[in-house]
């Protein structure tokens, strides 16, 4: 299972180059709408996840190398749509993370239900159950701010990108105290982040749209304005389209850096890191206001090993690896890591197709090239059941797996809407593999011995959809009382830290 058909990979192809420099994107994966804070010598990140459960919290010591340390939540019990597989493109939109009075706060809006907050004393968790700050539709991209005198505020945008509205908030962050004041209207103004420095209040906002936009900063001596405006980062002559929406971070040594995303199609919104120079109290980003591809790492003392967010999972513990996210809310009585030691078990529930299948676990695609392999045990499958390895790409499901029919167990594949049947199984175990090579087609293959793999089905051109990049997944649905048991999941890639060996 460890044999890997991809060769000639370069460790550090993205992110940390191992020579004191980094190459953008530092996170070549769909960590969309990132927000980052520094607390002491540590950095923490959250990102939008929409209908995927839940929202990961990432940790770094150098702003380049990241690992996942927790999830803010594992389900959204705020509307039945997230149980009914009907929340695609909804759920958590661009969040903010802040640290105040010894506690970490995360705020986000969902486009249909409201404004939510969770907090923790330790960013590795536990995080408090989601608190509904306000039941309201069509808000987006909230950010809390506590002023020097303890007065609390919350800024946000409105679905459709603007205007930006500011509310007073209770000091504990649980309640809005007024109906809000419009403080800025601009071209697709959203993603509000509020800062204070040298007596100025700053609103760091993206404008102009996801793929074509730029980063704007507003400043004023009064939090309610009026605000001056300056574009501080734009594509210019570079190939980095839409460089905006992210986090302004100041280091202990006074250096300032800016995290932003780039919308790149199949991988979704990948993360870039830009140097910042303060000029006349304006944070000018990149070099000559244009994004950089390669740059010296932030000047942070200490050794910082090359790392990446977790991917592979042996399914040996009592919880899934932190790289996994559920597609919509899990049905907790219908999956297990303990019923069969060393296996992730999905008890199949009825569904018309993969996008409606409960308990599908997913992972972000990491980098442009990769190989994901899983071992599937089929002896507990029931008639009509299907289980296997999948891509969620665009607004479709593609998969390779096993179907249990009247005449036995068959290898099957569904790609680009075309179903193909392979050979019949004679044993109880099969290995399934996905080969990724963006922007070229991705392929599925199978093996009966974990060594020799045979492709099945047509190639899949991976695409983004529902505001998210393409995903890998493990799934099972249909059947009556049957279960699928996944033994291992190994994912090697050329994303951050060069995981392909």
N, C-alpha and C positions, 0 to 999 in steps of 0.2 A: 504493500500500500504506500510505502514511502517513495517508491520510484517516481521520478518527476521528469516529464518530457520536455520541460522548458529549460534551456541552458543559456549560457553566456549572459547571465544576469550580473548586475553590478551592485554590490552592497552600497547602500547610501545613495541610490539613484535619485531618490527624492528625500527631502528633509536633511538630516545631518550628513554631511559629506565626509565626516571623520577627519577633517583637516583644519578645524576651526571655522569652517564656513557652512552655510546651508544652501540648499537649492529649493526654490519654490516650484510647485506647492509643497509646503512643509508637511501638510497632511493631504496626501493625494487620495482623498476619499470624501464621502458625502457628509462632512460635518458642517451642515448648512447653517447660515445665519449665526456664526459663532459669537459668543461673548466670553471674555476672559478677564479675570481679576488677579491681582497679586495680593497675597496675605503673608507678610514677612518675606521669607525666601522661597515661597511656594506659589505656583500658579494653578488656577483652576478654570476649566472651560465647560460650558454647556452649549447645546445647539438645538435647533428645531428638529422635531421628529415626526410631526404630523400624526398619522394613524399608527405609527410603530410604537410599541411599548417596551421599555419606557425611555425616559430621557437620561442618557449617560452623563456622568460627571467625570471629567478627565483631569489628570494631574501631571504637572511638569515642573522641572527644576530650572529649565533653560529656555522655555518658550518654543523649543524645536522638537524635543522628544516627549511623547505623551503616552500615558497608559490610562485605562479606565479603572476607576476606583469604586464606583457606585452607580446606581440609577436613582433618580429623584422619585420616580413612581414606576409601577409595573402594570398599571391599568388606569383607565379613565372611566370611573363610575359616575359619569355626569350626564349621560344620555344613552339610550338603548342602542343607538347606531353603532357604538363601539363593541357591543356584543353581537350585533346582527351583521357584522362585516360590511357596514354601509357608511364607514367614516373615512373613506379614501380621500386624501387631500385636505382633511379637516384635522382635528386634534391640535397638538401643540405647535403654534407658530412661534416666530423668533422670540426666544426667552432672554432674560437678563439674570445675571448672578451678581450679588453684592454681599459685602461683609459689613456688619454693623453691631456694635456692642457685644462682641463675642459670638455672634450668630451669622450663619450663612443663609441668605435668602435667594430663592429662585422665583421669578414671576414669568408667567406667559399667558397669552390669550388663545382661546379657540374661537374660530370665526362664527360659530353658531351659538355657543353656550355661555361664555363669560371670561372673566379675569380670575386667574388662580395663582396661589402662592403656596410654597412649601419652604420649611426652614430646617436647619440642623446645626448643632454645635460642632459636629465633626463632618467635614465634607464627604468622608467615606461612609457616612450614614450611621444610624438610621435617619432618614428624612421624614418629617412629619407628614401625616395624611394631607392631601391637597385641601387647602382652604379656599372656598369660593368667596373672593373679595367682592365681586359684583356679578350678578346674573345679567348679562347683556350681550347682544349680538353685534357683530361688525366692528369690534375693536381689534387692534393688532399691535404687536411689538411694544410691550410695556417696559418701563424702566423706573425703579424706585430711586429716590435721592434723599439723603438726610443732610440737612444744612448744618453749619457749624453750631448753631444754637439749638439743634435737635429737632427743628421743624422738618416734617417729612412731606415729601411730594411724590407724585407718580405722573410720569409723562407717557403718552401713547399716541399712536396714529389711528387712522380709521380705515377699514377695509376699502381697497381701491386706492390706498396710498395717499392719505392726507385728509384734513390738516393734522398738525400736531397739537395736542391738547394737554394741558397741565392741571392736575388736581392737587389739593392738599390732602394729606393722608394721616391717619392716626399714627403716633410714634411707634406703635407695635407692628405696623404694616398690615393690619388686618381689615381696615375700613377706609373708604374714601369719604372725605368730609364735605365735598361740594360737587357741583355738576361740571366743574372744569372750565378752563379758559383757553380759547384758541390763541396760541402764541406764535404760530408760524404756518404759512401756506406756501408750498413750493411745488416744483415739477416732480410728481411721484415721490413725495417726502414721506419717509417711513423709518423704521429701525432705530428709533430714538435712543440715544445714550446720553446721560446727563453727568457732567463733571464740573468741578470748581477748581480754579488754579489762579493764583496771583490776583485775587479779587474779581475775576471774571467767572461768570457762569457760561458753560459751553454745552451746546447741543451738537453731538456728532451724529450725522444722519446720512443715509444713502439717498440719492436722488436719481431720477432719470430712467429707472427700470432695471430689472434683474440682469439682463445681458448687455445693456447698452449704457448703464449708468456710471456714476462717479461718486466720490465722497465729498460731502459738504460739511463744513463746520460753521456753526453760528455762535456768536458770543455777545454778552451783554453784562453790564454791571448790576442788572436787576433780573431775577429769575423769570419775571414775566415779560421782559423785553423793554423796549424794542431791541432786536438783534441785528448785528452786522453779519454779513454772509461772505464766505470765501470757499471756493472749490479747492480742496487740498490734495486730491489724488484723482487722476484720470488716466484712461488707456494711453492716450497720446500715440507715439510711434511704436508701442509695444504690441505683443500678441495677447496680452492679458485683458480680455474684455470685461466690462462691468466691474472694475475693482472697487468694491464698496461693501458696506454693511458689516460691521464688526466691532472691535474693541480697541480702545486706546489705553495702553498700559504704561505706567511710569515705574522704573526700577529704583531700587534703593540708591544707586549711584547717580541718579538723575537722568539716565538714558530713557527715552520714550520710544515705544514700538506700537505698531498698529496691525491687528489681525483683521483680515477681510476674506471674503469668499470670491471665487470665480466660477461662473456657471459654464460647465464644459460638456454638457450633453449626457452621455451614458453614465459617467461617474457621479453626476449631480453637481453639487456645489463644493468645490475643494478649497482648502484653506491656504492662504498666503500670509507671510509675515513681512512687514515693511518697516524700515527705519524711519524715525520721525525727528525732524529738527524744528525747534521752536524759533520762529522768526517774528519779532515784534508781537509776541504773545499769540502767534498763530501756529498750530501744529502742522507743518508742511511735511507731507508723507512721501516715501520713496526717494528717488533721486530726480531732482528737477520736476517734482510733482507727478512722476510716472513710476509705476511699479518696477521692482527689480526682480531678476531671476535668481542671481547668485549674490550672496552678501556675507560678510563676516558675521558670526553669531553674536548675540547679545553678550556684553562683558559681565559675566556672572561667574564668581569664584566656584571652584570645586570641579570634580570629575562628573561628567554627565554621560552615562552609557547610552548607546544608540538603542532606542526602544520604539515600539509601535503599539497602537491599541490591539488588544487581544483578539485572536481569531480562532485558532484550533481548540478543540475540546475533546477530552477523553471520556466525558460523561461519568466521571468516577466519584464526584461529590454528591451533595444533596441539593445543589442548586446549579443552574446552567452557568456556563462561562459568561463573563460580563460582555463579551462581544455579541451575544445573541440579543435579538429583540423580537417580541411577538408581533405578528401581523394582526392588529386589533387586540381586544382583550382576550386573554386565555380562558378556556373553560377548565378550571383547575382540577376538577374531578376526572378529567379525561386525558391527563398526561402524568408521567411519573419518571423519576430518576432512581427510585428505591424498589419498585416492584421486581425489577430484574437488575441486579447489581452490575454497574458498568455500562448500562444501556439507557438511552433516552427513548421512552415509550410514548407513542401517540395512539390513543384509542379512537378509532375512526368514527367521525360523525358525518351524517348525510350532508352533501353539498353538490351543487351542479358543476362546479369547476374549482380550480385551485384558488381563485380570488375569493371564493366564498367558504373555503375550508378553514375550520377552526383549528387553533393550536399549531399553525405553521410558525416555525421559528426562522428568523432571517438574520443575515449579516450584510453589512455594507461591503461592496466590492472595493478592494484595497489596491490601488495602482492600476496600471493599464494591462499588465500581464499576470496571470496567476493560474493555479491548479487547485481545485477543491475536490477532495475525495472522501467518501463516506462508505461505511460497511453496514449493510442492511440485513437483518435477520427476519425471515418471512414466515417462520413456522406457525405464528399465531395470527396470521391474516385470515380474514373471513371472506366468503363469497361476495364478489362485487367490489372488494376493497382495492384501492390503489395507494401506493406509497413510494416516496423516492426523493430525489434531489431536484431542485427547481431554480429557475430564474424568474423573478418578478421584474419584468422589463416593459417600459412604457405603461400601458394599461392592460397587459396580457400576462398570463402565466405560461411558462414553457417548462417541460420537465422530462426527466427520464426516471423510470421506476419499474415496479412490478405490479401487475394486475392479477387478481385471483378470479379465474373464470371457471365455468362448469367443468372444463377439461384440463384444469391445472393452473399453474402459475406461469405467467408469460412476462418477458421483458417487453416494455412498451415505452414509447417516446411521443411527446407532443411538442412540436416546434412550429412556430408561425402558423398555428391553426391546423397543421397537418399531423394526423396520428399515424404512427408507424409501429407495427408489431415485430419484435425480434424473436429470438429463440425461446423455447420452453425451458424452465428451470428444472433441474434434476435434484438439486440439493436445497438446503435451507438458507444459504448465505449468498449474497451478491455484493460486489463492489461497484459503486457508481461514481462517475467523475465528470467534472465540468472544467473545460479549458477556456481561459479568457485571454483575449489578445486585442483589446480595444485599439483602434476602431474596426478591426477585422471581425469576422463572425466568431462567435463562441460556439463550442461543440460539446455535446454529451457523448459519453462512452460508458461501457460496462465491462466487467471482468468476472469470471467465475473462480479465479484463483488469486486475485489481488496482484497479479503480475502482468498478464497480457490483457490489454484493453482494446475494445472494438467499438468504433464510433457507430452511433445510431441516430437517424434523423438528420434533417438539414441544419445548417448553421443558423445561429440567431444573431442578428444585429442588435446589440444591447442598446436600450434607450432609457431616457428618464421619463417619468410620468408621475402624476399626482404630486408634483413639486419635489419629488425625490429621485435619486439616481437608481439604476438597476440594482437588484439584490440577489444574493444566493439564499436558498431556503431548504429546509427539510419539512416534509409534509406527509399527511395521510388523510384520506377521506373515503366516505361510503363504506359499505360492508355493515354487517350487523354483529356488534360485539367483538369485532376483530381488533388487533393492535399490530403496529409496526414497531420494531425495535432497532434503533440505530446505535451501533457499537462505538464508532469513533467518527470524528470529523477533523480532517487535516487540511488546512488552507495555507498554501505557500504563495507568495506574491512579490511583486517588485514595488510595492508601495513604500511607505515610510520604513526605513531601516533595511530595505532590501531583503525581504523575507525569503526570496527564492534562493536556494542553496545549490 
